Amino acid sequence: MATLQERLAELVPEWRAERAKLLKEKGKNEIAKCTVAQAFGGMRGIKGMICDTSVVEPDKGLIIRGRPLLDIQELWPEQTFILMLTGKIEPLDGEMVKAFQKEMDRRAQLPQYVYDVLEAMPSDSHPMCMFNTGILCMEKESTFRAMYDKGMTKADYWIPMLDDSLDIMAKLPGLAAAIYRLRYDKGGYIDWTPGLDWGANYANMLGLADPTGTFAELMRLYLHFHCDHEGGNVSANTCHTVGSALSDAYYSASAGLNGLAGPLHGLANQECLAWVLETMEKFGGAPTADQIKDYAFETLRAGKVIPGYGHAVLRVTDPRYTGFNAFGKKHLSADPVFQTVNTVFEVVPKVLEEFSAERVKAGKNPIANFWPNVDAGSGALLYHYGLEEFPYYTVLFSVSRTRGMLAQLIWNRAVGTALTRPKSVSMEWIGKNA
C-alpha cells in the first residue's frame, strides 16, 4: 500500500468486524464499577470508553499501539500519526511516509482569511485563543460537513473525517508559527517549505536560530512525545464527545483544545519552568542539591506543590521525561537551566517521599506519586533554544496533541462509535440509593 488512505480502506472493515464480534460475545460483560467518590472525583479510573490509538499504564507510561514510548522514541511525527491509525511502523523512507509528506506539502497553505482573523484579534490575545480560533474559523473548509449535507452513508463517515484531519494537521505548523511571530512581534510570516518534514517545518517557521539542526530534532521529539495519552484526558475526551455528535474535525479538535488550554491540563510545562527559574533566581544561578532540597521542603511546607511532580495516572517516572532528559544530556548538558532540572530530578522524589511520611505522621493523606511527568523537563529544552514566551508553550503541546485527537476521531467514525451520553444522577439520588 502506497498511501495512508488506501491502508485505512483495508483496515476499516477489520475494525468493524472486531467491534461487532466483541459486542456479540462480550456486550453484557461488566468492565468497571463506579463509586460515589469516583462520580464526584471526575470519573477518575472508571473504564467507560474505547481508545485504540494508545493506553497509559500506571507502571509503564504511554504505550502507542502496543509499543512503549521509549522503544519508538526515534519515530518522526509523520510515522507516529500513521502508527496511531494503522498499528504499523512505516519506514521513514517508505512509500506511505513519502506520500503522506507530499499530502502535507499540498495542504499546508493557510487561507488568507485565517491571517486576517488573527491580525484582527486584540494584540494581547492569549496564543491558545488565537490557535483555537484559527482552527475553528477554517471550519468552512470541512469536507465532512459538505458531504454530510449532500448525504452519505454512515459507512463512509471516516473518509471525509480523514480528509479534514489531514488538512488540519498540514496547517497546524503554519498556524501555530504565524501566531508566534504575530503575537510576539517576531517579523513576517515564514512559508512552509515543500520537501521538509513536518517537525522541521514547524521549527523553521517559528524563525528561531538553528544552525546545527538540533532545534528541529527537538521539535520532532516534542511533537512525537505529546501526540496522544489515551482517550480519557480532558482534550481527547472532549474532542471524542463533540465528535460523537457528528461534529466535524474542526469543531471537535477546537473543542478539545479549549480543554487543553485549562491550567490543570496544558499549562503545566510553563509552571514547571517558572518554578525552576524562580529557584535559580533565589540562589543566584544553578543551585546545589542541598539548596534544592531545602527550597523544595520550604515550598511543600508552605502548602504549595512542586510543579511537574506527580501525575493523575502514572506511578513511575514519565517515559517522556526520560526521553527529554536524555536529549538534554546529549545536546545541552552545560545549560544551567537544564542542569537545575536534572538536579531537581535527583533530589525532589526523595524530598516528596520524606514529606509524605511527615503527612502520614500528622494524620494526613500520603503523596501518591513522587516521580516527574513530562512537563518537569520539557520547558527547559524549549527555553534553551530561545523559545522564552511561556504562554505559547501550550500551543506547542496543542500542535502535537491535535494529531492524537484526530486519529481517535477517524477511528471512531470508522467503527461507528455512538453518541456519548452517560447517565447523571443528583446528590439527592445518591443520598437515597447509593
TORKOL-4160 file (C-alpha; in steps of 0.2 Angstrom, whole numbers, padded with zeros to 4 digits, m for minus):
434
<pt num="1" X="0000" Y="0000" Z="0000"/>
<pt num="2" X="0007" Y="0017" Z="m0005"/>
<pt num="3" X="m0004" Y="0029" Z="0005"/>
<pt num="4" X="m0012" Y="0030" Z="0022"/>
<pt num="5" X="m0029" Y="0032" Z="0014"/>
<pt num="6" X="m0028" Y="0015" Z="0005"/>
<pt num="7" X="m0021" Y="0006" Z="0020"/>
<pt num="8" X="m0036" Y="0013" Z="0031"/>
<pt num="9" X="m0048" Y="0007" Z="0017"/>
<pt num="10" X="m0041" Y="m0011" Z="0021"/>
<pt num="11" X="m0042" Y="m0009" Z="0040"/>
<pt num="12" X="m0059" Y="m0001" Z="0042"/>
<pt num="13" X="m0069" Y="m0017" Z="0038"/>
<pt num="14" X="m0057" Y="m0027" Z="0050"/>
<pt num="15" X="m0061" Y="m0015" Z="0064"/>
<pt num="16" X="m0080" Y="m0015" Z="0061"/>
<pt num="17" X="m0079" Y="m0034" Z="0061"/>
<pt num="18" X="m0069" Y="m0034" Z="0078"/>
<pt num="19" X="m0081" Y="m0022" Z="0085"/>
<pt num="20" X="m0096" Y="m0032" Z="0080"/>
<pt num="21" X="m0088" Y="m0048" Z="0087"/>
<pt num="22" X="m0084" Y="m0040" Z="0104"/>
<pt num="23" X="m0102" Y="m0033" Z="0106"/>
<pt num="24" X="m0110" Y="m0050" Z="0101"/>
<pt num="25" X="m0098" Y="m0061" Z="0113"/>
<pt num="26" X="m0095" Y="m0049" Z="0127"/>
<pt num="27" X="m0108" Y="m0035" Z="0126"/>
<pt num="28" X="m0116" Y="m0039" Z="0143"/>
<pt num="29" X="m0099" Y="m0041" Z="0152"/>
<pt num="30" X="m0095" Y="m0028" Z="0165"/>
<pt num="31" X="m0079" Y="m0019" Z="0164"/>
<pt num="32" X="m0080" Y="m0006" Z="0178"/>
<pt num="33" X="m0090" Y="m0001" Z="0193"/>
<pt num="34" X="m0092" Y="0017" Z="0199"/>
<pt num="35" X="m0091" Y="0023" Z="0217"/>
<pt num="36" X="m0099" Y="0039" Z="0224"/>
<pt num="37" X="m0081" Y="0045" Z="0226"/>
<pt num="38" X="m0077" Y="0042" Z="0208"/>
<pt num="39" X="m0093" Y="0051" Z="0202"/>
<pt num="40" X="m0088" Y="0066" Z="0212"/>
<pt num="41" X="m0070" Y="0065" Z="0208"/>
<pt num="42" X="m0070" Y="0067" Z="0189"/>
<pt num="43" X="m0074" Y="0049" Z="0185"/>
<pt num="44" X="m0055" Y="0045" Z="0188"/>
<pt num="45" X="m0051" Y="0027" Z="0185"/>
<pt num="46" X="m0068" Y="0022" Z="0178"/>
<pt num="47" X="m0067" Y="0012" Z="0162"/>
<pt num="48" X="m0080" Y="0019" Z="0151"/>
<pt num="49" X="m0074" Y="0022" Z="0133"/>
<pt num="50" X="m0064" Y="0014" Z="0120"/>
<pt num="51" X="m0047" Y="0021" Z="0113"/>
<pt num="52" X="m0036" Y="0010" Z="0102"/>
<pt num="53" X="m0023" Y="0023" Z="0097"/>
<pt num="54" X="m0014" Y="0022" Z="0114"/>
<pt num="55" X="m0015" Y="0017" Z="0133"/>
<pt num="56" X="m0006" Y="0024" Z="0148"/>
<pt num="57" X="m0001" Y="0011" Z="0161"/>
<pt num="58" X="0002" Y="0017" Z="0178"/>
<pt num="59" X="0019" Y="0007" Z="0179"/>
<pt num="60" X="0024" Y="0010" Z="0161"/>
<pt num="61" X="0018" Y="0026" Z="0154"/>
<pt num="62" X="0012" Y="0029" Z="0137"/>
<pt num="63" X="0011" Y="0014" Z="0125"/>
<pt num="64" X="0006" Y="0018" Z="0107"/>
<pt num="65" X="m0002" Y="0004" Z="0098"/>
<pt num="66" X="0006" Y="m0009" Z="0110"/>
<pt num="67" X="0023" Y="m0001" Z="0109"/>
<pt num="68" X="0031" Y="0008" Z="0124"/>
<pt num="69" X="0036" Y="0026" Z="0120"/>
<pt num="70" X="0054" Y="0024" Z="0123"/>
<pt num="71" X="0055" Y="0009" Z="0112"/>
<pt num="72" X="0049" Y="0020" Z="0097"/>
<pt num="73" X="0057" Y="0037" Z="0103"/>
<pt num="74" X="0066" Y="0038" Z="0086"/>
<pt num="75" X="0050" Y="0040" Z="0076"/>
<pt num="76" X="0046" Y="0056" Z="0067"/>
<pt num="77" X="0028" Y="0064" Z="0069"/>
<pt num="78" X="0023" Y="0058" Z="0052"/>
<pt num="79" X="0027" Y="0040" Z="0057"/>
<pt num="80" X="0018" Y="0042" Z="0074"/>
<pt num="81" X="0002" Y="0048" Z="0066"/>
<pt num="82" X="0002" Y="0033" Z="0054"/>
<pt num="83" X="0006" Y="0021" Z="0068"/>
<pt num="84" X="m0009" Y="0028" Z="0078"/>
<pt num="85" X="m0021" Y="0024" Z="0064"/>
<pt num="86" X="m0014" Y="0008" Z="0057"/>
<pt num="87" X="m0004" Y="0000" Z="0071"/>
<pt num="88" X="0011" Y="m0002" Z="0060"/>
<pt num="89" X="0028" Y="0007" Z="0059"/>
<pt num="90" X="0031" Y="0013" Z="0042"/>
<pt num="91" X="0049" Y="0016" Z="0037"/>
<pt num="92" X="0054" Y="0035" Z="0035"/>
<pt num="93" X="0060" Y="0032" Z="0018"/>
<pt num="94" X="0045" Y="0021" Z="0013"/>
<pt num="95" X="0031" Y="0025" Z="0001"/>
<pt num="96" X="0017" Y="0028" Z="0014"/>
<pt num="97" X="0028" Y="0041" Z="0023"/>
<pt num="98" X="0034" Y="0049" Z="0007"/>
<pt num="99" X="0016" Y="0050" Z="0001"/>
<pt num="100" X="0010" Y="0057" Z="0017"/>
<pt num="101" X="0023" Y="0071" Z="0017"/>
<pt num="102" X="0018" Y="0076" Z="0000"/>
<pt num="103" X="0000" Y="0077" Z="0006"/>
<pt num="104" X="0006" Y="0089" Z="0019"/>
<pt num="105" X="0015" Y="0099" Z="0006"/>
<pt num="106" X="m0001" Y="0100" Z="m0004"/>
<pt num="107" X="m0012" Y="0105" Z="0010"/>
<pt num="108" X="m0001" Y="0116" Z="0021"/>
<pt num="109" X="m0005" Y="0134" Z="0015"/>
<pt num="110" X="m0016" Y="0143" Z="0027"/>
<pt num="111" X="m0031" Y="0153" Z="0019"/>
<pt num="112" X="m0028" Y="0171" Z="0019"/>
<pt num="113" X="m0044" Y="0174" Z="0029"/>
<pt num="114" X="m0035" Y="0165" Z="0044"/>
<pt num="115" X="m0021" Y="0178" Z="0044"/>
<pt num="116" X="m0035" Y="0192" Z="0043"/>
<pt num="117" X="m0044" Y="0184" Z="0058"/>
<pt num="118" X="m0028" Y="0183" Z="0068"/>
<pt num="119" X="m0022" Y="0200" Z="0064"/>
<pt num="120" X="m0040" Y="0207" Z="0069"/>
<pt num="121" X="m0039" Y="0200" Z="0086"/>
<pt num="122" X="m0033" Y="0211" Z="0101"/>
<pt num="123" X="m0014" Y="0212" Z="0101"/>
<pt num="124" X="m0014" Y="0204" Z="0119"/>
<pt num="125" X="m0025" Y="0189" Z="0115"/>
<pt num="126" X="m0019" Y="0173" Z="0123"/>
<pt num="127" X="m0009" Y="0162" Z="0110"/>
<pt num="128" X="m0021" Y="0147" Z="0114"/>
<pt num="129" X="m0036" Y="0158" Z="0110"/>
<pt num="130" X="m0028" Y="0163" Z="0094"/>
<pt num="131" X="m0024" Y="0145" Z="0089"/>
<pt num="132" X="m0041" Y="0138" Z="0093"/>
<pt num="133" X="m0049" Y="0152" Z="0084"/>
<pt num="134" X="m0038" Y="0149" Z="0069"/>
<pt num="135" X="m0044" Y="0131" Z="0068"/>
<pt num="136" X="m0062" Y="0135" Z="0071"/>
<pt num="137" X="m0063" Y="0148" Z="0058"/>
<pt num="138" X="m0057" Y="0136" Z="0045"/>
<pt num="139" X="m0072" Y="0125" Z="0048"/>
<pt num="140" X="m0080" Y="0131" Z="0032"/>
<pt num="141" X="m0067" Y="0120" Z="0023"/>
<pt num="142" X="m0074" Y="0104" Z="0031"/>
<pt num="143" X="m0076" Y="0090" Z="0018"/>
<pt num="144" X="m0086" Y="0080" Z="0031"/>
<pt num="145" X="m0099" Y="0094" Z="0033"/>
<pt num="146" X="m0100" Y="0096" Z="0014"/>
<pt num="147" X="m0103" Y="0078" Z="0011"/>
<pt num="148" X="m0114" Y="0076" Z="0026"/>
<pt num="149" X="m0125" Y="0090" Z="0020"/>
<pt num="150" X="m0126" Y="0082" Z="0002"/>
<pt num="151" X="m0130" Y="0065" Z="0010"/>
<pt num="152" X="m0119" Y="0050" Z="0013"/>
<pt num="153" X="m0119" Y="0033" Z="0022"/>
<pt num="154" X="m0113" Y="0030" Z="0039"/>
<pt num="155" X="m0100" Y="0018" Z="0032"/>
<pt num="156" X="m0091" Y="0032" Z="0023"/>
<pt num="157" X="m0090" Y="0044" Z="0038"/>
<pt num="158" X="m0072" Y="0040" Z="0041"/>
<pt num="159" X="m0067" Y="0045" Z="0023"/>
<pt num="160" X="m0071" Y="0064" Z="0024"/>
<pt num="161" X="m0066" Y="0064" Z="0043"/>
<pt num="162" X="m0048" Y="0058" Z="0037"/>
<pt num="163" X="m0048" Y="0072" Z="0023"/>
<pt num="164" X="m0052" Y="0085" Z="0036"/>
<pt num="165" X="m0039" Y="0078" Z="0048"/>
<pt num="166" X="m0025" Y="0079" Z="0035"/>
<pt num="167" X="m0030" Y="0096" Z="0031"/>
<pt num="168" X="m0029" Y="0102" Z="0049"/>
<pt num="169" X="m0013" Y="0093" Z="0053"/>
<pt num="170" X="m0005" Y="0100" Z="0037"/>
<pt num="171" X="m0010" Y="0118" Z="0043"/>
<pt num="172" X="m0006" Y="0116" Z="0061"/>
<pt num="173" X="0013" Y="0121" Z="0060"/>
<pt num="174" X="0009" Y="0136" Z="0049"/>
<pt num="175" X="m0005" Y="0142" Z="0060"/>
<pt num="176" X="0005" Y="0140" Z="0076"/>
<pt num="177" X="0021" Y="0148" Z="0069"/>
<pt num="178" X="0010" Y="0163" Z="0062"/>
<pt num="179" X="0003" Y="0166" Z="0079"/>
<pt num="180" X="0020" Y="0165" Z="0087"/>
<pt num="181" X="0028" Y="0178" Z="0075"/>
<pt num="182" X="0012" Y="0189" Z="0076"/>
<pt num="183" X="0009" Y="0189" Z="0094"/>
<pt num="184" X="0027" Y="0191" Z="0099"/>
<pt num="185" X="0032" Y="0203" Z="0085"/>
<pt num="186" X="0045" Y="0192" Z="0078"/>
<pt num="187" X="0043" Y="0199" Z="0060"/>
<pt num="188" X="0034" Y="0192" Z="0044"/>
<pt num="189" X="0027" Y="0175" Z="0042"/>
<pt num="190" X="0038" Y="0161" Z="0036"/>
<pt num="191" X="0031" Y="0149" Z="0022"/>
<pt num="192" X="0030" Y="0130" Z="0023"/>
<pt num="193" X="0045" Y="0123" Z="0014"/>
<pt num="194" X="0040" Y="0108" Z="0002"/>
<pt num="195" X="0050" Y="0093" Z="0005"/>
<pt num="196" X="0055" Y="0097" Z="0023"/>
<pt num="197" X="0047" Y="0086" Z="0036"/>
<pt num="198" X="0033" Y="0091" Z="0047"/>
<pt num="199" X="0043" Y="0094" Z="0063"/>
<pt num="200" X="0057" Y="0103" Z="0054"/>
<pt num="201" X="0045" Y="0114" Z="0045"/>
<pt num="202" X="0037" Y="0119" Z="0061"/>
<pt num="203" X="0054" Y="0123" Z="0069"/>
<pt num="204" X="0059" Y="0133" Z="0053"/>
<pt num="205" X="0043" Y="0143" Z="0053"/>
<pt num="206" X="0045" Y="0149" Z="0071"/>
<pt num="207" X="0060" Y="0158" Z="0065"/>
<pt num="208" X="0072" Y="0153" Z="0079"/>
<pt num="209" X="0091" Y="0151" Z="0075"/>
<pt num="210" X="0095" Y="0133" Z="0072"/>
<pt num="211" X="0112" Y="0132" Z="0064"/>
<pt num="212" X="0115" Y="0114" Z="0070"/>
<pt num="213" X="0098" Y="0107" Z="0066"/>
<pt num="214" X="0096" Y="0102" Z="0085"/>
<pt num="215" X="0080" Y="0113" Z="0087"/>
<pt num="216" X="0072" Y="0104" Z="0073"/>
<pt num="217" X="0077" Y="0087" Z="0081"/>
<pt num="218" X="0069" Y="0093" Z="0097"/>
<pt num="219" X="0053" Y="0098" Z="0088"/>
<pt num="220" X="0052" Y="0081" Z="0081"/>
<pt num="221" X="0054" Y="0073" Z="0098"/>
<pt num="222" X="0042" Y="0085" Z="0106"/>
<pt num="223" X="0028" Y="0083" Z="0093"/>
<pt num="224" X="0031" Y="0064" Z="0094"/>
<pt num="225" X="0030" Y="0063" Z="0113"/>
<pt num="226" X="0015" Y="0073" Z="0116"/>
<pt num="227" X="0004" Y="0066" Z="0102"/>
<pt num="228" X="m0008" Y="0055" Z="0112"/>
<pt num="229" X="m0011" Y="0050" Z="0130"/>
<pt num="230" X="m0026" Y="0038" Z="0128"/>
<pt num="231" X="m0044" Y="0044" Z="0127"/>
<pt num="232" X="m0049" Y="0050" Z="0144"/>
<pt num="233" X="m0038" Y="0065" Z="0146"/>
<pt num="234" X="m0048" Y="0082" Z="0145"/>
<pt num="235" X="m0043" Y="0086" Z="0127"/>
<pt num="236" X="m0046" Y="0069" Z="0120"/>
<pt num="237" X="m0062" Y="0066" Z="0130"/>
<pt num="238" X="m0069" Y="0082" Z="0125"/>
<pt num="239" X="m0065" Y="0080" Z="0106"/>
<pt num="240" X="m0072" Y="0062" Z="0107"/>
<pt num="241" X="m0088" Y="0069" Z="0115"/>
<pt num="242" X="m0090" Y="0083" Z="0102"/>
<pt num="243" X="m0086" Y="0072" Z="0088"/>
<pt num="244" X="m0099" Y="0059" Z="0094"/>
<pt num="245" X="m0112" Y="0071" Z="0089"/>
<pt num="246" X="m0105" Y="0070" Z="0071"/>
<pt num="247" X="m0097" Y="0087" Z="0073"/>
<pt num="248" X="m0083" Y="0089" Z="0060"/>
<pt num="249" X="m0065" Y="0088" Z="0064"/>
<pt num="250" X="m0063" Y="0107" Z="0065"/>
<pt num="251" X="m0077" Y="0109" Z="0078"/>
<pt num="252" X="m0071" Y="0093" Z="0088"/>
<pt num="253" X="m0052" Y="0097" Z="0088"/>
<pt num="254" X="m0055" Y="0115" Z="0093"/>
<pt num="255" X="m0067" Y="0110" Z="0107"/>
<pt num="256" X="m0053" Y="0098" Z="0114"/>
<pt num="257" X="m0040" Y="0111" Z="0113"/>
<pt num="258" X="m0051" Y="0123" Z="0123"/>
<pt num="259" X="m0049" Y="0110" Z="0137"/>
<pt num="260" X="m0031" Y="0108" Z="0134"/>
<pt num="261" X="m0029" Y="0127" Z="0137"/>
<pt num="262" X="m0035" Y="0124" Z="0155"/>
<pt num="263" X="m0022" Y="0126" Z="0169"/>
<pt num="264" X="m0024" Y="0108" Z="0175"/>
<pt num="265" X="m0021" Y="0101" Z="0158"/>
<pt num="266" X="m0009" Y="0110" Z="0146"/>
<pt num="267" X="m0002" Y="0124" Z="0157"/>
<pt num="268" X="0010" Y="0113" Z="0167"/>
<pt num="269" X="0026" Y="0114" Z="0157"/>
<pt num="270" X="0027" Y="0133" Z="0159"/>
<pt num="271" X="0023" Y="0132" Z="0178"/>
<pt num="272" X="0037" Y="0119" Z="0180"/>
<pt num="273" X="0049" Y="0130" Z="0171"/>
<pt num="274" X="0044" Y="0145" Z="0181"/>
<pt num="275" X="0047" Y="0136" Z="0197"/>
<pt num="276" X="0065" Y="0131" Z="0191"/>
<pt num="277" X="0069" Y="0149" Z="0186"/>
<pt num="278" X="0062" Y="0155" Z="0202"/>
<pt num="279" X="0073" Y="0143" Z="0211"/>
<pt num="280" X="0089" Y="0149" Z="0201"/>
<pt num="281" X="0085" Y="0167" Z="0204"/>
<pt num="282" X="0083" Y="0163" Z="0223"/>
<pt num="283" X="0101" Y="0156" Z="0223"/>
<pt num="284" X="0109" Y="0166" Z="0210"/>
<pt num="285" X="0112" Y="0153" Z="0197"/>
<pt num="286" X="0111" Y="0134" Z="0196"/>
<pt num="287" X="0108" Y="0128" Z="0214"/>
<pt num="288" X="0116" Y="0114" Z="0223"/>
<pt num="289" X="0107" Y="0098" Z="0228"/>
<pt num="290" X="0106" Y="0104" Z="0246"/>
<pt num="291" X="0099" Y="0121" Z="0241"/>
<pt num="292" X="0086" Y="0112" Z="0231"/>
<pt num="293" X="0082" Y="0100" Z="0245"/>
<pt num="294" X="0079" Y="0115" Z="0257"/>
<pt num="295" X="0069" Y="0125" Z="0245"/>
<pt num="296" X="0058" Y="0110" Z="0240"/>
<pt num="297" X="0054" Y="0107" Z="0258"/>
<pt num="298" X="0050" Y="0126" Z="0260"/>
<pt num="299" X="0039" Y="0125" Z="0245"/>
<pt num="300" X="0029" Y="0110" Z="0251"/>
<pt num="301" X="0028" Y="0115" Z="0270"/>
<pt num="302" X="0020" Y="0132" Z="0263"/>
<pt num="303" X="0006" Y="0122" Z="0256"/>
<pt num="304" X="0012" Y="0123" Z="0238"/>
<pt num="305" X="0016" Y="0109" Z="0226"/>
<pt num="306" X="0032" Y="0107" Z="0216"/>
<pt num="307" X="0026" Y="0108" Z="0198"/>
<pt num="308" X="0029" Y="0093" Z="0187"/>
<pt num="309" X="0030" Y="0080" Z="0200"/>
<pt num="310" X="0015" Y="0068" Z="0202"/>
<pt num="311" X="0003" Y="0063" Z="0188"/>
<pt num="312" X="m0015" Y="0058" Z="0188"/>
<pt num="313" X="m0011" Y="0041" Z="0181"/>
<pt num="314" X="0007" Y="0037" Z="0181"/>
<pt num="315" X="0016" Y="0029" Z="0196"/>
<pt num="316" X="0034" Y="0029" Z="0188"/>
<pt num="317" X="0045" Y="0042" Z="0180"/>
<pt num="318" X="0036" Y="0048" Z="0164"/>
<pt num="319" X="0045" Y="0040" Z="0150"/>
<pt num="320" X="0043" Y="0056" Z="0140"/>
<pt num="321" X="0053" Y="0065" Z="0154"/>
<pt num="322" X="0066" Y="0051" Z="0152"/>
<pt num="323" X="0067" Y="0054" Z="0134"/>
<pt num="324" X="0068" Y="0073" Z="0135"/>
<pt num="325" X="0081" Y="0071" Z="0149"/>
<pt num="326" X="0092" Y="0060" Z="0138"/>
<pt num="327" X="0091" Y="0074" Z="0124"/>
<pt num="328" X="0096" Y="0087" Z="0136"/>
<pt num="329" X="0111" Y="0077" Z="0142"/>
<pt num="330" X="0116" Y="0075" Z="0124"/>
<pt num="331" X="0114" Y="0092" Z="0117"/>
<pt num="332" X="0114" Y="0105" Z="0132"/>
<pt num="333" X="0122" Y="0097" Z="0147"/>
<pt num="334" X="0131" Y="0114" Z="0151"/>
<pt num="335" X="0115" Y="0124" Z="0151"/>
<pt num="336" X="0112" Y="0130" Z="0169"/>
<pt num="337" X="0093" Y="0128" Z="0167"/>
<pt num="338" X="0094" Y="0111" Z="0161"/>
<pt num="339" X="0107" Y="0107" Z="0175"/>
<pt num="340" X="0094" Y="0113" Z="0188"/>
<pt num="341" X="0081" Y="0102" Z="0181"/>
<pt num="342" X="0092" Y="0087" Z="0181"/>
<pt num="343" X="0097" Y="0091" Z="0199"/>
<pt num="344" X="0079" Y="0093" Z="0204"/>
<pt num="345" X="0075" Y="0076" Z="0197"/>
<pt num="346" X="0089" Y="0069" Z="0208"/>
<pt num="347" X="0083" Y="0077" Z="0224"/>
<pt num="348" X="0064" Y="0080" Z="0223"/>
<pt num="349" X="0057" Y="0062" Z="0223"/>
<pt num="350" X="0067" Y="0059" Z="0239"/>
<pt num="351" X="0060" Y="0075" Z="0247"/>
<pt num="352" X="0042" Y="0070" Z="0242"/>
<pt num="353" X="0045" Y="0053" Z="0250"/>
<pt num="354" X="0051" Y="0061" Z="0266"/>
<pt num="355" X="0037" Y="0074" Z="0266"/>
<pt num="356" X="0024" Y="0061" Z="0263"/>
<pt num="357" X="0030" Y="0052" Z="0278"/>
<pt num="358" X="0028" Y="0068" Z="0288"/>
<pt num="359" X="0010" Y="0070" Z="0282"/>
<pt num="360" X="0006" Y="0052" Z="0287"/>
<pt num="361" X="0013" Y="0055" Z="0305"/>
<pt num="362" X="0002" Y="0071" Z="0305"/>
<pt num="363" X="m0014" Y="0061" Z="0301"/>
<pt num="364" X="m0015" Y="0067" Z="0283"/>
<pt num="365" X="m0015" Y="0058" Z="0267"/>
<pt num="366" X="0001" Y="0052" Z="0259"/>
<pt num="367" X="0008" Y="0059" Z="0242"/>
<pt num="368" X="0003" Y="0046" Z="0229"/>
<pt num="369" X="0017" Y="0049" Z="0217"/>
<pt num="370" X="0035" Y="0056" Z="0219"/>
<pt num="371" X="0040" Y="0055" Z="0201"/>
<pt num="372" X="0042" Y="0068" Z="0187"/>
<pt num="373" X="0030" Y="0069" Z="0172"/>
<pt num="374" X="0034" Y="0076" Z="0155"/>
<pt num="375" X="0031" Y="0094" Z="0160"/>
<pt num="376" X="0045" Y="0094" Z="0173"/>
<pt num="377" X="0059" Y="0094" Z="0159"/>
<pt num="378" X="0051" Y="0100" Z="0143"/>
<pt num="379" X="0051" Y="0118" Z="0146"/>
<pt num="380" X="0069" Y="0119" Z="0150"/>
<pt num="381" X="0073" Y="0112" Z="0132"/>
<pt num="382" X="0062" Y="0125" Z="0124"/>
<pt num="383" X="0069" Y="0139" Z="0134"/>
<pt num="384" X="0087" Y="0134" Z="0129"/>
<pt num="385" X="0083" Y="0136" Z="0110"/>
<pt num="386" X="0076" Y="0154" Z="0113"/>
<pt num="387" X="0058" Y="0150" Z="0115"/>
<pt num="388" X="0055" Y="0160" Z="0131"/>
<pt num="389" X="0037" Y="0166" Z="0129"/>
<pt num="390" X="0029" Y="0155" Z="0142"/>
<pt num="391" X="0010" Y="0157" Z="0137"/>
<pt num="392" X="0015" Y="0150" Z="0120"/>
<pt num="393" X="0021" Y="0133" Z="0127"/>
<pt num="394" X="0003" Y="0126" Z="0127"/>
<pt num="395" X="0002" Y="0130" Z="0108"/>
<pt num="396" X="0017" Y="0118" Z="0106"/>
<pt num="397" X="0008" Y="0105" Z="0116"/>
<pt num="398" X="m0008" Y="0108" Z="0105"/>
<pt num="399" X="0001" Y="0106" Z="0089"/>
<pt num="400" X="0006" Y="0088" Z="0094"/>
<pt num="401" X="m0009" Y="0083" Z="0104"/>
<pt num="402" X="m0021" Y="0088" Z="0090"/>
<pt num="403" X="m0014" Y="0073" Z="0080"/>
<pt num="404" X="m0019" Y="0061" Z="0093"/>
<pt num="405" X="m0037" Y="0068" Z="0094"/>
<pt num="406" X="m0038" Y="0067" Z="0075"/>
<pt num="407" X="m0033" Y="0049" Z="0074"/>
<pt num="408" X="m0046" Y="0045" Z="0088"/>
<pt num="409" X="m0059" Y="0054" Z="0078"/>
<pt num="410" X="m0055" Y="0045" Z="0062"/>
<pt num="411" X="m0056" Y="0028" Z="0071"/>
<pt num="412" X="m0072" Y="0032" Z="0080"/>
<pt num="413" X="m0081" Y="0037" Z="0063"/>
<pt num="414" X="m0073" Y="0021" Z="0055"/>
<pt num="415" X="m0081" Y="0009" Z="0068"/>
<pt num="416" X="m0097" Y="0019" Z="0071"/>
<pt num="417" X="m0095" Y="0024" Z="0089"/>
<pt num="418" X="m0111" Y="0030" Z="0096"/>
<pt num="419" X="m0116" Y="0047" Z="0103"/>
<pt num="420" X="m0108" Y="0050" Z="0120"/>
<pt num="421" X="m0122" Y="0051" Z="0133"/>
<pt num="422" X="m0118" Y="0045" Z="0151"/>
<pt num="423" X="m0132" Y="0045" Z="0164"/>
<pt num="424" X="m0130" Y="0058" Z="0178"/>
<pt num="425" X="m0139" Y="0057" Z="0195"/>
<pt num="426" X="m0142" Y="0070" Z="0208"/>
<pt num="427" X="m0134" Y="0071" Z="0225"/>
<pt num="428" X="m0152" Y="0068" Z="0232"/>
<pt num="429" X="m0152" Y="0051" Z="0222"/>
<pt num="430" X="m0135" Y="0046" Z="0229"/>
<pt num="431" X="m0141" Y="0050" Z="0246"/>
<pt num="432" X="m0156" Y="0039" Z="0244"/>
<pt num="433" X="m0149" Y="0025" Z="0233"/>
<pt num="434" X="m0130" Y="0023" Z="0234"/>
